[in-house]
């Protein structure tokens, strides 16, 4: 076998090219290891929690017939706003009117008997007991008249409060039985918004309520994504947690002056609170290992160390740190994949105001 002789010029060129590639690789490697470092910042931050909700009228009732009869008049329309005392339905009152007339006649009769008995008592013809008996008959007849008059009034179904009429379930001339539902009436002046809150969020809310009540803001986002124009207040918290879900029902009250909200709507409750002097870092400076969160901290000796952190709250671009960092420490912002624990690095420091300045997390 013959060995081919390679000219020295070619070998020199080859080694020269190899050295050039190695120098280029070292330059890229050196450039590759340059990282960007920043520091946490202390600021007032607004955090928002969202809850799916159901919207109800503060008063929503079923309007039912108190007496049987034929529906004689319906002076209202579906969707109409009515005032307290307005006539909604009129049931044919013929039978009630006849009963009232009968009871009035009986009352008149026993009243005459009572007057005669009283006159005879003045003449010492009858005893005091007979007067008392006649007076009791008058009282009984009067009670029957009052009952008949009330039954006659039941024929006129009136609005117990101002509200909006829902669908009419009966038409004019319908034969109505006692207890039949005629329609529903909703008072939409104030809306009750119900939503479920987890136990941890409930405890945070109660702590903030006692310390910084003015820092809480309650808003309502509607189905079209727009926010309702009125702010709400927490009107009630139920007594018991649901043991299956771990939630407790809340109720937020919203004034509804334009009557935009209606009974049965859905939406999202937004509860915003200001956290004062919170320690803030960008989310991109954090990495996770086995469901735990870490950052790389650069010491004064320019050596990187991995450190676990505890996140109190998170927004779209930032984390609020509960434990693990101090405000003056340096953390790796860019180049996390390029560093190793215990490694000495060269870095470029970027001021936290510059890093976080464009993020919309600041308290309003």
C-alpha positions, 0 to 999 in steps of 0.5 A: 500500500502506498501512502500519499504524500500531502504537500506541506503547504496544504497541511499548513493551510489546514492547520491555519484554518483549524486555528481560525475556527478555534479562535472563532469558536472561543470568541462565540463561546466567550460572547455566548456567556455574557449575561444580563443581570438586574435587581428586585425592586420595591413598589406598590402593586395592584393585584387582581383576582377573577371569579365567574359570577351570576347576576341576580336582581336584589328583589325577584319574585313570582307574581301569583293569583291569590284567588281563582277566576277569569282574567279580566284585564292585563294593563301592563306589557312584557318588559314594562317598568312599573311602580309600587302599587301599579295594577298588573292583573285584574281578575273578574270580581263578580263572585267576590262582590256578591259575597261582600254584599251579602256580608254587608247586609248581615252586618247591617242586620246584626247592627240593628239588633244590637241597637235595639238590645242596647235600647231595651237594656236602658229600659231595664228590659234585658240584661247586660249579657244580652247586650254583650251577646249582640255586640259580639254578633256585630264584631263577627259580622264586621270580621266577615265583611273585612275578609270579603273586602280583602278577597275582593281586593285580591282580584286586583294584583298590584306591584309590591315594589317598583320593577320590570315585568317579565313574560306574561304567563296568562292571556286575557280571559284565561281561567286562573286557579288560586296560586297560578303564576302570572309573571315575575317582577324584578327590582333591578335598581341594585344587582346582587352578584354571586361568586365563589371564593377559595379559602386562601383568597377569603383569608387574604380578603378578610386580612385586607378588609381589616387593614386596608379597606380603601385599597380594595376595588371590586369591578364587574366584567360583562360577557362582551369583555367590557367593564360595568360602569359602577364599582361594587361593594361586598354585600354578604359572605355566607356562613359556611364553606362548601366542604367539597369545593373548599369555596365560600359564596360571596355577594357583591352589590352593584348599583344599576342606575341605567338598568343595564344589568338584568336578572340571570346575566353572567360575568366576571367579578374582579377584586383588585387590591394594592400591595404596598412595598412589594418586592417585584422581579420579572417572570423571565428571571425565574425558572422551575424545577419539580414545581419549585421556583428558582433564580440565579443570584450573582454574588459580589465575587461574580459567582452564580448561585441557584436559590429557591424563592417563594412567590406571593402573587403573580401578574402577567409579567412579574412575580411578587416575592414573599421569601428568598430575595432581598432588594439589593441582590443581583439576579440573572435576567437573560442567559439563564440557560447559559450559567451553572451553579457555582460558576463565575460569570461576566455580566451586564447590569441593567437597572430594574427601573429600565427592565420593569418600566414598560410593564403595566403593573403599578398601582393606580 
